Amino acid sequence: MAWLAEHRDGTLFELRDTLSAQGIAISKSALHRFLVRHGQTRKKELATR
């Protein structure tokens, strides 16, 4: 969860790669379901002009 706070604009793929580097194997869909259950979903913020 700390990664999410530090990388506000991070993607599921980036989070999965970070977990993989720590020896945790998880699919993108399983990761998404975990985040939804814990209320950690959010849309990427659009760049402002």
mmCIF file of the N, C-alpha and C atoms, coordinates in Angstrom:
data_MODEL
# 
_entry.id   MODEL 
# 
loop_
_atom_site.group_PDB 
_atom_site.id 
_atom_site.type_symbol 
_atom_site.label_atom_id 
_atom_site.label_alt_id 
_atom_site.label_comp_id 
_atom_site.label_asym_id 
_atom_site.label_entity_id 
_atom_site.label_seq_id 
_atom_site.pdbx_PDB_ins_code 
_atom_site.Cartn_x 
_atom_site.Cartn_y 
_atom_site.Cartn_z 
_atom_site.occupancy 
_atom_site.B_iso_or_equiv 
_atom_site.pdbx_formal_charge 
_atom_site.auth_seq_id 
_atom_site.auth_comp_id 
_atom_site.auth_asym_id 
_atom_site.auth_atom_id 
_atom_site.pdbx_PDB_model_num 
ATOM 1   N N  . MET A 1 1  ? 0.816   -1.185  0.000   1.00 0.00 ? 1  MET A N  1 
ATOM 2   C CA . MET A 1 1  ? 0.000   0.000   0.000   1.00 0.00 ? 1  MET A CA 1 
ATOM 3   C C  . MET A 1 1  ? 0.872   1.266   0.000   1.00 0.00 ? 1  MET A C  1 
ATOM 4   N N  . ALA A 1 2  ? 2.077   1.151   0.535   1.00 0.00 ? 2  ALA A N  1 
ATOM 5   C CA . ALA A 1 2  ? 2.969   2.308   0.544   1.00 0.00 ? 2  ALA A CA 1 
ATOM 6   C C  . ALA A 1 2  ? 3.343   2.712   -0.878  1.00 0.00 ? 2  ALA A C  1 
ATOM 7   N N  . TRP A 1 3  ? 3.513   1.715   -1.753  1.00 0.00 ? 3  TRP A N  1 
ATOM 8   C CA . TRP A 1 3  ? 3.848   2.008   -3.148  1.00 0.00 ? 3  TRP A CA 1 
ATOM 9   C C  . TRP A 1 3  ? 2.764   2.869   -3.771  1.00 0.00 ? 3  TRP A C  1 
ATOM 10  N N  . LEU A 1 4  ? 1.498   2.574   -3.460  1.00 0.00 ? 4  LEU A N  1 
ATOM 11  C CA . LEU A 1 4  ? 0.382   3.335   -4.023  1.00 0.00 ? 4  LEU A CA 1 
ATOM 12  C C  . LEU A 1 4  ? 0.440   4.796   -3.597  1.00 0.00 ? 4  LEU A C  1 
ATOM 13  N N  . ALA A 1 5  ? 0.811   5.039   -2.346  1.00 0.00 ? 5  ALA A N  1 
ATOM 14  C CA . ALA A 1 5  ? 0.901   6.411   -1.853  1.00 0.00 ? 5  ALA A CA 1 
ATOM 15  C C  . ALA A 1 5  ? 2.047   7.172   -2.523  1.00 0.00 ? 5  ALA A C  1 
ATOM 16  N N  . GLU A 1 6  ? 3.135   6.473   -2.785  1.00 0.00 ? 6  GLU A N  1 
ATOM 17  C CA . GLU A 1 6  ? 4.302   7.118   -3.389  1.00 0.00 ? 6  GLU A CA 1 
ATOM 18  C C  . GLU A 1 6  ? 4.160   7.309   -4.897  1.00 0.00 ? 6  GLU A C  1 
ATOM 19  N N  . HIS A 1 7  ? 3.395   6.462   -5.549  1.00 0.00 ? 7  HIS A N  1 
ATOM 20  C CA . HIS A 1 7  ? 3.250   6.490   -7.008  1.00 0.00 ? 7  HIS A CA 1 
ATOM 21  C C  . HIS A 1 7  ? 1.785   6.733   -7.367  1.00 0.00 ? 7  HIS A C  1 
ATOM 22  N N  . ARG A 1 8  ? 1.324   7.939   -7.132  1.00 0.00 ? 8  ARG A N  1 
ATOM 23  C CA . ARG A 1 8  ? -0.089  8.274   -7.328  1.00 0.00 ? 8  ARG A CA 1 
ATOM 24  C C  . ARG A 1 8  ? -0.567  8.001   -8.748  1.00 0.00 ? 8  ARG A C  1 
ATOM 25  N N  . ASP A 1 9  ? 0.327   8.064   -9.711  1.00 0.00 ? 9  ASP A N  1 
ATOM 26  C CA . ASP A 1 9  ? -0.063  7.884   -11.109 1.00 0.00 ? 9  ASP A CA 1 
ATOM 27  C C  . ASP A 1 9  ? 0.433   6.539   -11.659 1.00 0.00 ? 9  ASP A C  1 
ATOM 28  N N  . GLY A 1 10 ? 0.751   5.616   -10.758 1.00 0.00 ? 10 GLY A N  1 
ATOM 29  C CA . GLY A 1 10 ? 1.270   4.318   -11.180 1.00 0.00 ? 10 GLY A CA 1 
ATOM 30  C C  . GLY A 1 10 ? 0.190   3.432   -11.778 1.00 0.00 ? 10 GLY A C  1 
ATOM 31  N N  . THR A 1 11 ? 0.613   2.493   -12.603 1.00 0.00 ? 11 THR A N  1 
ATOM 32  C CA . THR A 1 11 ? -0.327  1.577   -13.249 1.00 0.00 ? 11 THR A CA 1 
ATOM 33  C C  . THR A 1 11 ? -0.301  0.223   -12.542 1.00 0.00 ? 11 THR A C  1 
ATOM 34  N N  . LEU A 1 12 ? -1.303  -0.594  -12.836 1.00 0.00 ? 12 LEU A N  1 
ATOM 35  C CA . LEU A 1 12 ? -1.334  -1.949  -12.289 1.00 0.00 ? 12 LEU A CA 1 
ATOM 36  C C  . LEU A 1 12 ? -0.117  -2.744  -12.750 1.00 0.00 ? 12 LEU A C  1 
ATOM 37  N N  . PHE A 1 13 ? 0.299   -2.527  -13.990 1.00 0.00 ? 13 PHE A N  1 
ATOM 38  C CA . PHE A 1 13 ? 1.466   -3.245  -14.512 1.00 0.00 ? 13 PHE A CA 1 
ATOM 39  C C  . PHE A 1 13 ? 2.729   -2.854  -13.746 1.00 0.00 ? 13 PHE A C  1 
ATOM 40  N N  . GLU A 1 14 ? 2.885   -1.576  -13.422 1.00 0.00 ? 14 GLU A N  1 
ATOM 41  C CA . GLU A 1 14 ? 4.054   -1.129  -12.664 1.00 0.00 ? 14 GLU A CA 1 
ATOM 42  C C  . GLU A 1 14 ? 4.038   -1.719  -11.256 1.00 0.00 ? 14 GLU A C  1 
ATOM 43  N N  . LEU A 1 15 ? 2.873   -1.732  -10.630 1.00 0.00 ? 15 LEU A N  1 
ATOM 44  C CA . LEU A 1 15 ? 2.756   -2.315  -9.295  1.00 0.00 ? 15 LEU A CA 1 
ATOM 45  C C  . LEU A 1 15 ? 3.048   -3.811  -9.345  1.00 0.00 ? 15 LEU A C  1 
ATOM 46  N N  . ARG A 1 16 ? 2.524   -4.496  -10.352 1.00 0.00 ? 16 ARG A N  1 
ATOM 47  C CA . ARG A 1 16 ? 2.775   -5.932  -10.502 1.00 0.00 ? 16 ARG A CA 1 
ATOM 48  C C  . ARG A 1 16 ? 4.268   -6.196  -10.694 1.00 0.00 ? 16 ARG A C  1 
ATOM 49  N N  . ASP A 1 17 ? 4.946   -5.366  -11.488 1.00 0.00 ? 17 ASP A N  1 
ATOM 50  C CA . ASP A 1 17 ? 6.387   -5.532  -11.700 1.00 0.00 ? 17 ASP A CA 1 
ATOM 51  C C  . ASP A 1 17 ? 7.166   -5.311  -10.404 1.00 0.00 ? 17 ASP A C  1 
ATOM 52  N N  . THR A 1 18 ? 6.735   -4.343  -9.605  1.00 0.00 ? 18 THR A N  1 
ATOM 53  C CA . THR A 1 18 ? 7.377   -4.081  -8.317  1.00 0.00 ? 18 THR A CA 1 
ATOM 54  C C  . THR A 1 18 ? 7.216   -5.276  -7.391  1.00 0.00 ? 18 THR A C  1 
ATOM 55  N N  . LEU A 1 19 ? 6.009   -5.831  -7.341  1.00 0.00 ? 19 LEU A N  1 
ATOM 56  C CA . LEU A 1 19 ? 5.765   -7.013  -6.509  1.00 0.00 ? 19 LEU A CA 1 
ATOM 57  C C  . LEU A 1 19 ? 6.562   -8.211  -7.016  1.00 0.00 ? 19 LEU A C  1 
ATOM 58  N N  . SER A 1 20 ? 6.653   -8.352  -8.330  1.00 0.00 ? 20 SER A N  1 
ATOM 59  C CA . SER A 1 20 ? 7.406   -9.455  -8.926  1.00 0.00 ? 20 SER A CA 1 
ATOM 60  C C  . SER A 1 20 ? 8.880   -9.383  -8.535  1.00 0.00 ? 20 SER A C  1 
ATOM 61  N N  . ALA A 1 21 ? 9.430   -8.179  -8.496  1.00 0.00 ? 21 ALA A N  1 
ATOM 62  C CA . ALA A 1 21 ? 10.825  -7.996  -8.104  1.00 0.00 ? 21 ALA A CA 1 
ATOM 63  C C  . ALA A 1 21 ? 11.052  -8.414  -6.650  1.00 0.00 ? 21 ALA A C  1 
ATOM 64  N N  . GLN A 1 22 ? 9.976   -8.403  -5.855  1.00 0.00 ? 22 GLN A N  1 
ATOM 65  C CA . GLN A 1 22 ? 10.057  -8.819  -4.451  1.00 0.00 ? 22 GLN A CA 1 
ATOM 66  C C  . GLN A 1 22 ? 9.696   -10.293 -4.275  1.00 0.00 ? 22 GLN A C  1 
ATOM 67  N N  . GLY A 1 23 ? 9.493   -10.996 -5.398  1.00 0.00 ? 23 GLY A N  1 
ATOM 68  C CA . GLY A 1 23 ? 9.205   -12.419 -5.349  1.00 0.00 ? 23 GLY A CA 1 
ATOM 69  C C  . GLY A 1 23 ? 7.734   -12.762 -5.203  1.00 0.00 ? 23 GLY A C  1 
ATOM 70  N N  . ILE A 1 24 ? 6.850   -11.792 -5.443  1.00 0.00 ? 24 ILE A N  1 
ATOM 71  C CA . ILE A 1 24 ? 5.410   -12.018 -5.332  1.00 0.00 ? 24 ILE A CA 1 
ATOM 72  C C  . ILE A 1 24 ? 4.821   -12.096 -6.732  1.00 0.00 ? 24 ILE A C  1 
ATOM 73  N N  . ALA A 1 25 ? 4.295   -13.262 -7.089  1.00 0.00 ? 25 ALA A N  1 
ATOM 74  C CA . ALA A 1 25 ? 3.692   -13.460 -8.410  1.00 0.00 ? 25 ALA A CA 1 
ATOM 75  C C  . ALA A 1 25 ? 2.184   -13.257 -8.298  1.00 0.00 ? 25 ALA A C  1 
ATOM 76  N N  . ILE A 1 26 ? 1.633   -12.348 -9.115  1.00 0.00 ? 26 ILE A N  1 
ATOM 77  C CA . ILE A 1 26 ? 0.202   -12.058 -9.088  1.00 0.00 ? 26 ILE A CA 1 
ATOM 78  C C  . ILE A 1 26 ? -0.217  -11.574 -10.471 1.00 0.00 ? 26 ILE A C  1 
ATOM 79  N N  . SER A 1 27 ? -1.414  -11.937 -10.881 1.00 0.00 ? 27 SER A N  1 
ATOM 80  C CA . SER A 1 27 ? -1.911  -11.473 -12.179 1.00 0.00 ? 27 SER A CA 1 
ATOM 81  C C  . SER A 1 27 ? -2.474  -10.062 -12.034 1.00 0.00 ? 27 SER A C  1 
ATOM 82  N N  . LYS A 1 28 ? -2.587  -9.380  -13.153 1.00 0.00 ? 28 LYS A N  1 
ATOM 83  C CA . LYS A 1 28 ? -3.141  -8.025  -13.141 1.00 0.00 ? 28 LYS A CA 1 
ATOM 84  C C  . LYS A 1 28 ? -4.573  -8.032  -12.618 1.00 0.00 ? 28 LYS A C  1 
ATOM 85  N N  . SER A 1 29 ? -5.365  -9.015  -13.033 1.00 0.00 ? 29 SER A N  1 
ATOM 86  C CA . SER A 1 29 ? -6.765  -9.054  -12.601 1.00 0.00 ? 29 SER A CA 1 
ATOM 87  C C  . SER A 1 29 ? -6.883  -9.353  -11.106 1.00 0.00 ? 29 SER A C  1 
ATOM 88  N N  . ALA A 1 30 ? -6.053  -10.236 -10.580 1.00 0.00 ? 30 ALA A N  1 
ATOM 89  C CA . ALA A 1 30 ? -6.078  -10.527 -9.145  1.00 0.00 ? 30 ALA A CA 1 
ATOM 90  C C  . ALA A 1 30 ? -5.640  -9.303  -8.346  1.00 0.00 ? 30 ALA A C  1 
ATOM 91  N N  . LEU A 1 31 ? -4.657  -8.593  -8.851  1.00 0.00 ? 31 LEU A N  1 
ATOM 92  C CA . LEU A 1 31 ? -4.195  -7.375  -8.198  1.00 0.00 ? 31 LEU A CA 1 
ATOM 93  C C  . LEU A 1 31 ? -5.305  -6.327  -8.188  1.00 0.00 ? 31 LEU A C  1 
ATOM 94  N N  . HIS A 1 32 ? -6.004  -6.189  -9.302  1.00 0.00 ? 32 HIS A N  1 
ATOM 95  C CA . HIS A 1 32 ? -7.110  -5.234  -9.383  1.00 0.00 ? 32 HIS A CA 1 
ATOM 96  C C  . HIS A 1 32 ? -8.207  -5.590  -8.379  1.00 0.00 ? 32 HIS A C  1 
ATOM 97  N N  . ARG A 1 33 ? -8.565  -6.868  -8.295  1.00 0.00 ? 33 ARG A N  1 
ATOM 98  C CA . ARG A 1 33 ? -9.597  -7.301  -7.339  1.00 0.00 ? 33 ARG A CA 1 
ATOM 99  C C  . ARG A 1 33 ? -9.168  -7.006  -5.904  1.00 0.00 ? 33 ARG A C  1 
ATOM 100 N N  . PHE A 1 34 ? -7.902  -7.224  -5.574  1.00 0.00 ? 34 PHE A N  1 
ATOM 101 C CA . PHE A 1 34 ? -7.383  -6.922  -4.243  1.00 0.00 ? 34 PHE A CA 1 
ATOM 102 C C  . PHE A 1 34 ? -7.526  -5.433  -3.934  1.00 0.00 ? 34 PHE A C  1 
ATOM 103 N N  . LEU A 1 35 ? -7.136  -4.598  -4.886  1.00 0.00 ? 35 LEU A N  1 
ATOM 104 C CA . LEU A 1 35 ? -7.209  -3.155  -4.674  1.00 0.00 ? 35 LEU A CA 1 
ATOM 105 C C  . LEU A 1 35 ? -8.652  -2.681  -4.519  1.00 0.00 ? 35 LEU A C  1 
ATOM 106 N N  . VAL A 1 36 ? -9.568  -3.233  -5.309  1.00 0.00 ? 36 VAL A N  1 
ATOM 107 C CA . VAL A 1 36 ? -10.989 -2.864  -5.197  1.00 0.00 ? 36 VAL A CA 1 
ATOM 108 C C  . VAL A 1 36 ? -11.507 -3.228  -3.808  1.00 0.00 ? 36 VAL A C  1 
ATOM 109 N N  . ARG A 1 37 ? -11.183 -4.431  -3.338  1.00 0.00 ? 37 ARG A N  1 
ATOM 110 C CA . ARG A 1 37 ? -11.640 -4.867  -2.008  1.00 0.00 ? 37 ARG A CA 1 
ATOM 111 C C  . ARG A 1 37 ? -11.145 -3.945  -0.905  1.00 0.00 ? 37 ARG A C  1 
ATOM 112 N N  . HIS A 1 38 ? -9.980  -3.344  -1.105  1.00 0.00 ? 38 HIS A N  1 
ATOM 113 C CA . HIS A 1 38 ? -9.393  -2.476  -0.093  1.00 0.00 ? 38 HIS A CA 1 
ATOM 114 C C  . HIS A 1 38 ? -9.604  -0.993  -0.388  1.00 0.00 ? 38 HIS A C  1 
ATOM 115 N N  . GLY A 1 39 ? -10.475 -0.691  -1.339  1.00 0.00 ? 39 GLY A N  1 
ATOM 116 C CA . GLY A 1 39 ? -10.819 0.700   -1.629  1.00 0.00 ? 39 GLY A CA 1 
ATOM 117 C C  . GLY A 1 39 ? -9.681  1.525   -2.186  1.00 0.00 ? 39 GLY A C  1 
ATOM 118 N N  . GLN A 1 40 ? -8.778  0.910   -2.904  1.00 0.00 ? 40 GLN A N  1 
ATOM 119 C CA . GLN A 1 40 ? -7.591  1.606   -3.406  1.00 0.00 ? 40 GLN A CA 1 
ATOM 120 C C  . GLN A 1 40 ? -7.620  1.865   -4.905  1.00 0.00 ? 40 GLN A C  1 
ATOM 121 N N  . THR A 1 41 ? -8.787  1.908   -5.509  1.00 0.00 ? 41 THR A N  1 
ATOM 122 C CA . THR A 1 41 ? -8.843  2.170   -6.947  1.00 0.00 ? 41 THR A CA 1 
ATOM 123 C C  . THR A 1 41 ? -8.950  3.667   -7.196  1.00 0.00 ? 41 THR A C  1 
ATOM 124 N N  . ARG A 1 42 ? -8.424  4.079   -8.301  1.00 0.00 ? 42 ARG A N  1 
ATOM 125 C CA . ARG A 1 42 ? -8.543  5.481   -8.706  1.00 0.00 ? 42 ARG A CA 1 
ATOM 126 C C  . ARG A 1 42 ? -8.203  5.582   -10.184 1.00 0.00 ? 42 ARG A C  1 
ATOM 127 N N  . LYS A 1 43 ? -8.742  6.584   -10.811 1.00 0.00 ? 43 LYS A N  1 
ATOM 128 C CA . LYS A 1 43 ? -8.450  6.844   -12.221 1.00 0.00 ? 43 LYS A CA 1 
ATOM 129 C C  . LYS A 1 43 ? -7.199  7.707   -12.295 1.00 0.00 ? 43 LYS A C  1 
ATOM 130 N N  . LYS A 1 44 ? -6.490  7.571   -13.401 1.00 0.00 ? 44 LYS A N  1 
ATOM 131 C CA . LYS A 1 44 ? -5.346  8.458   -13.621 1.00 0.00 ? 44 LYS A CA 1 
ATOM 132 C C  . LYS A 1 44 ? -5.859  9.882   -13.760 1.00 0.00 ? 44 LYS A C  1 
ATOM 133 N N  . GLU A 1 45 ? -5.118  10.827  -13.225 1.00 0.00 ? 45 GLU A N  1 
ATOM 134 C CA . GLU A 1 45 ? -5.505  12.223  -13.343 1.00 0.00 ? 45 GLU A CA 1 
ATOM 135 C C  . GLU A 1 45 ? -5.130  12.738  -14.720 1.00 0.00 ? 45 GLU A C  1 
ATOM 136 N N  . LEU A 1 46 ? -6.027  13.476  -15.328 1.00 0.00 ? 46 LEU A N  1 
ATOM 137 C CA . LEU A 1 46 ? -5.745  14.066  -16.629 1.00 0.00 ? 46 LEU A CA 1 
ATOM 138 C C  . LEU A 1 46 ? -4.780  15.229  -16.462 1.00 0.00 ? 46 LEU A C  1 
ATOM 139 N N  . ALA A 1 47 ? -3.880  15.363  -17.389 1.00 0.00 ? 47 ALA A N  1 
ATOM 140 C CA . ALA A 1 47 ? -2.941  16.484  -17.355 1.00 0.00 ? 47 ALA A CA 1 
ATOM 141 C C  . ALA A 1 47 ? -3.708  17.781  -17.580 1.00 0.00 ? 47 ALA A C  1 
ATOM 142 N N  . THR A 1 48 ? -3.380  18.779  -16.801 1.00 0.00 ? 48 THR A N  1 
ATOM 143 C CA . THR A 1 48 ? -4.040  20.073  -16.971 1.00 0.00 ? 48 THR A CA 1 
ATOM 144 C C  . THR A 1 48 ? -3.203  20.950  -17.872 1.00 0.00 ? 48 THR A C  1 
ATOM 145 N N  . ARG A 1 49 ? -3.862  21.852  -18.542 1.00 0.00 ? 49 ARG A N  1 
ATOM 146 C CA . ARG A 1 49 ? -3.144  22.737  -19.473 1.00 0.00 ? 49 ARG A CA 1 
ATOM 147 C C  . ARG A 1 49 ? -2.806  24.042  -18.849 1.00 0.00 ? 49 ARG A C  1 
# 
